[in-house]
Amino acid sequence: MNNQTIGVGIIGSGSVVQGIHLPTLARCGEEFAVRHIMDVDLDAARSVAGRVGARASGSVDELLSEPDVDVVAVCSPHAFHSDHVIAACRAGVSVVLCEKPFATTVAQAREMAQEAERSGTRIVVGAMHAFDPAWAFSRDRAGDVLDRATVIRSSIVLPFNDRYESWSTEVAQASPVPERDVSTPEARAAQITARILGLGIHDIPLVRSVLPDWRELEVASATILAPLGYAVTLRSGRRVVQLIGSFRDHGEPEWEFEAVASDASVHIAFAPSYVQAGSGTATVRRGATAEIFAGSARNGYEEEWRHVADLVREPRMPTRSLADLVDDLAFAIDVAERAGEHLRHAGATEGSSR
Ligand SMILES: NC(=O)c1ccc[n+]([C@@H]2O[C@H](COP(=O)([O-])OP(=O)(O)OC[C@H]3O[C@@H](n4cnc5c(N)ncnc54)[C@H](O)[C@@H]3O)[C@@H](O)[C@H]2O)c1
């Protein structure tokens, strides 16, 4: 494919499509045209497709049989990612952008990877910060600082998504904020697992790239932060990893990634997802000197879509390997399940001491 406009089919038409992907695709100009939007809620599909002059349907098969769809974006709820990615591979789609999390089990992720291997489909997972220019700058400038870091921290403290969704677009069929039950150890364990796979997973590729030996990590502590948050501390030898996610109704959003060694550090501040405010900013410090990346107009979502375009136009273009996509998910699920187990155990201990 040369310089022709790339046709996009989108499965799911919810908040991430309306508030993030459609504005991002619009910023990419002539590069992409949205041709078909599918949703099980046909009214939502029609309403959202109408905004961008795309066709609408309630059928994945119909979307996948469109001759002018080159790329499929899987933006359905987590539970359907594996079915939708596999269907797109079997239909011979050249590139699939799958929203995070890649899947909900490692077995599913492996099956998706095998199917992609068979069909030659390139897969990009929408963990946007892995594409953010602030992360690219940090990796480029940090040298061995990331490898030597003894403290690694991913901290996501945000207002509830619906605030940004309503600022960024008028969302058709907005999903309600889920009820949170944290009354039993089992419910707390389910809560922390769901939150890590829903929110913490955004920066898992960054955290994992600094931790090749992640299987050796132990959960030192796991806590539910009300409402809907988590704080998990992991340890491996001299390394400490802290994962924090929290929603609150006041204050400034803070979305940070940090890797700190004794004499150097990397710090990145990202903008909240629905705010089209450009990339993150980064500071790489060594002793008294600091290199600063002040940010660029393109954020991780735009870079992610431009990478998709590169993969369509240049099939040999390198991308994150299928094995890495599976391992990112395996790491996230492992941490989420072990954090859940920690909470269950803490609950059992509380119970037995009464
Ligand atoms: N990368 C990011 O910043 C980011 C942000 C938000 C959401 N997400 C991810 O995007 C995905 C969708 O999230 P959302 O916030 O848009 O959810 P949402 O609940 O707002 O929308 C989901 C849409 O999918 C539709 N749907 C349900 N089952 C379907 C099926 N079987 N086939 C097709 N469509 C179906 C629903 O009708 C709804 O319109 C999730 O996996 C989420 O983790 C990523």
The ligand as an SDF file (V2000), in Angstrom:
LIG
                    3D

 44 48  0  0  0  0  0  0  0  0999 V2000
   -6.0910    3.1810   26.1140 N   0  0  0  0  0  0  0  0  0  0  0  0
   -6.9270    3.9030   26.8400 C   0  0  0  0  0  0  0  0  0  0  0  0
   -6.6010    5.0060   27.2860 O   0  0  0  0  0  0  0  0  0  0  0  0
   -8.3030    3.3920   27.1190 C   0  0  0  0  0  0  0  0  0  0  0  0
   -9.2610    4.2510   27.7030 C   0  0  0  0  0  0  0  0  0  0  0  0
  -10.5360    3.7490   27.9220 C   0  0  0  0  0  0  0  0  0  0  0  0
  -10.8470    2.4360   27.5870 C   0  0  0  0  0  0  0  0  0  0  0  0
   -9.8760    1.6270   27.0350 N   0  0  0  0  0  0  0  0  0  0  0  0
  -10.1970    0.2360   26.6720 C   0  0  0  0  0  0  0  0  0  0  0  0
  -11.1020    0.2560   25.5670 O   0  0  0  0  0  0  0  0  0  0  0  0
  -12.0710   -0.7810   25.6870 C   0  0  0  0  0  0  0  0  0  0  0  0
  -13.4610   -0.1630   25.6220 C   0  0  0  0  0  0  0  0  0  0  0  0
  -13.5760    0.7680   26.7060 O   0  0  0  0  0  0  0  0  0  0  0  0
  -14.6880    1.9140   26.7140 P   0  0  0  0  0  0  0  0  0  0  0  0
  -14.3200    2.8190   27.8310 O   0  0  0  0  0  0  0  0  0  0  0  0
  -14.8990    2.4770   25.3720 O   0  0  0  0  0  0  0  0  0  0  0  0
  -15.9620    1.0540   27.1450 O   0  0  0  0  0  0  0  0  0  0  0  0
  -17.4910    1.4410   26.9840 P   0  0  0  0  0  0  0  0  0  0  0  0
  -18.2010    0.5750   27.9460 O   0  0  0  0  0  0  0  0  0  0  0  0
  -17.6770    2.9190   27.0410 O   0  0  0  0  0  0  0  0  0  0  0  0
  -17.8240    0.9810   25.4830 O   0  0  0  0  0  0  0  0  0  0  0  0
  -17.7940   -0.3310   25.0690 C   0  0  0  0  0  0  0  0  0  0  0  0
  -18.6700   -0.4640   23.8340 C   0  0  0  0  0  0  0  0  0  0  0  0
  -18.5440   -1.7970   23.3490 O   0  0  0  0  0  0  0  0  0  0  0  0
  -19.8400   -2.2650   23.0120 C   0  0  0  0  0  0  0  0  0  0  0  0
  -19.8450   -3.7190   23.0900 N   0  0  0  0  0  0  0  0  0  0  0  0
  -20.1480   -4.5390   24.1370 C   0  0  0  0  0  0  0  0  0  0  0  0
  -20.0140   -5.8210   23.7800 N   0  0  0  0  0  0  0  0  0  0  0  0
  -19.6250   -5.8220   22.4800 C   0  0  0  0  0  0  0  0  0  0  0  0
  -19.3470   -6.8430   21.5460 C   0  0  0  0  0  0  0  0  0  0  0  0
  -19.4180   -8.1360   21.8870 N   0  0  0  0  0  0  0  0  0  0  0  0
  -19.0130   -6.4940   20.2940 N   0  0  0  0  0  0  0  0  0  0  0  0
  -18.9310   -5.1830   19.9380 C   0  0  0  0  0  0  0  0  0  0  0  0
  -19.1770   -4.1700   20.7800 N   0  0  0  0  0  0  0  0  0  0  0  0
  -19.5240   -4.4870   22.0310 C   0  0  0  0  0  0  0  0  0  0  0  0
  -20.7710   -1.6030   24.0110 C   0  0  0  0  0  0  0  0  0  0  0  0
  -22.1070   -1.5760   23.5160 O   0  0  0  0  0  0  0  0  0  0  0  0
  -20.1530   -0.2070   24.1320 C   0  0  0  0  0  0  0  0  0  0  0  0
  -20.6750    0.6860   23.1770 O   0  0  0  0  0  0  0  0  0  0  0  0
  -11.7780   -1.4970   27.0050 C   0  0  0  0  0  0  0  0  0  0  0  0
  -11.0460   -2.6710   26.7630 O   0  0  0  0  0  0  0  0  0  0  0  0
  -10.9140   -0.5030   27.7740 C   0  0  0  0  0  0  0  0  0  0  0  0
   -9.9620   -1.1340   28.6240 O   0  0  0  0  0  0  0  0  0  0  0  0
   -8.6320    2.0980   26.7890 C   0  0  0  0  0  0  0  0  0  0  0  0
  1  2  1  0
  2  3  2  0
  2  4  1  0
  4  5  1  0
  4 44  2  0
  5  6  2  0
  6  7  1  0
  7  8  2  0
  8  9  1  0
  8 44  1  0
  9 10  1  0
  9 42  1  0
 10 11  1  0
 11 12  1  0
 11 40  1  0
 12 13  1  0
 13 14  1  0
 14 15  2  0
 14 16  1  0
 14 17  1  0
 17 18  1  0
 18 19  2  0
 18 20  1  0
 18 21  1  0
 21 22  1  0
 22 23  1  0
 23 24  1  0
 23 38  1  0
 24 25  1  0
 25 26  1  0
 25 36  1  0
 26 27  1  0
 26 35  1  0
 27 28  2  0
 28 29  1  0
 29 30  1  0
 29 35  2  0
 30 31  1  0
 30 32  2  0
 32 33  1  0
 33 34  2  0
 34 35  1  0
 36 37  1  0
 36 38  1  0
 38 39  1  0
 40 41  1  0
 40 42  1  0
 42 43  1  0
M  CHG  2   8   1  16  -1
M  END
$$$$
